[in-house]
Amino acid sequence: MDIDLETLSKDELKQLKIDVEKALKTIDARRKAEAKRAVEQAAKEFGFSLDEILAAGGSKGSKGAPKYANPADPEQTWTGRGRKPNWVVAALESGKSLEDLAL
């Protein structure tokens, strides 16, 4: 499809732009629908529905068991991974060690 943009009026170019944007959106929607059908078919070949597979995915996993607890409030715990909670930072600044906070 050859379009000579030089021969189009400003209004025609604006309409062409609108039409192109609509076409791009529908392409994405069609491709997603095709991908969903392909995934459903693959699941069916294994004897499952897509819903069954998605439900079986569950959560990403456990955050881990707590290793440290706040002596002032034992319900506040930390696994030792990620950013230190404020209560851990405060305890360390007051001279306590991580071993003092260990469960």
N, C-alpha and C positions, 0 to 999 in steps of 0.2 A: 504494500500500500504506500504509494508516494503522494505526499501532500506538499504542495508548493506553498509554504508559509508566507512567502513574499506577496502572493496574490490575494491573501485573505485580508478582510477588513478587521479593524480592531474588535468589533462585536463578534465576528466569526472566530477570531483567535480566543476571545474570552470564553465563548461557548465550547470551543475545542478543549480548552483547559478544564472546564467543568466536566465535560464528557470523559476526558482522560482520567481525572480524579475518581469519578464514579466507577470507571472500568477497573482501575487499580484496586478499589475497595471490594468489588465483586470477585475479582481474581483471588484475593486472600480468602474470602468466604468460601469460594468453591474449592480451593485447595485444602482448607481445613476440613470441609465436608468429605472430600476424597480421602484425606488422611484418616479421619474417623472411621469411614467405611472399611478402609484397609486394616486398621487395628481391630475393629470388630470381627472382621473375617479371620484374621490371624488367631484371635482369642477363640473363635468358634472351632477352628481346626484343632485346637487343644482341648475342646470340650467345655469351654468356659464362656461366660458372657463378659462383656467389657466391664459391667457394673461389679461382677464378682471379683475381677482382677483388681479393680480400683479399690474395692472394699478390703481386699486382702493386703493391700500395700501398707495400711496402718500408719503409725507415726514414724518419724525418722529414727527413733531409737531413744534409749534412755539417756538422760543427761549425766548419769553416773550417780554412784552412792555418795552421800555427803561424807566428808572427811573431817570437817571443822565445824564447830558450833560456837555461837556467841555465848560467853559465860553469863552475861546479863540477861539474855533471852535465848534459851536453848532451841526455840523454834526457828531461829535464824541460823541457817546452815549454809555451807559452801562446799562444793566438790573439790576445790583446789584447781579448777580449770577456769580459764577466762579471767576477766577483770576482777580484782579483789573487791568485795563489798566494802562499803564505808566502815562497817563495824570492824572488819579485819584490819583495814588501814589504821583506824583509831587505836586498836589494840597494839599493833606493831609500833606505832609512834609512842605509845605509853610505856614501851619497854618489854612487852610480852613477845614471845616467839610463837611461830606457827605450832610448835609442839605443845605450847600451853593451851592452844585452841583445839587440838586434835580430839576427836571422839574416842 
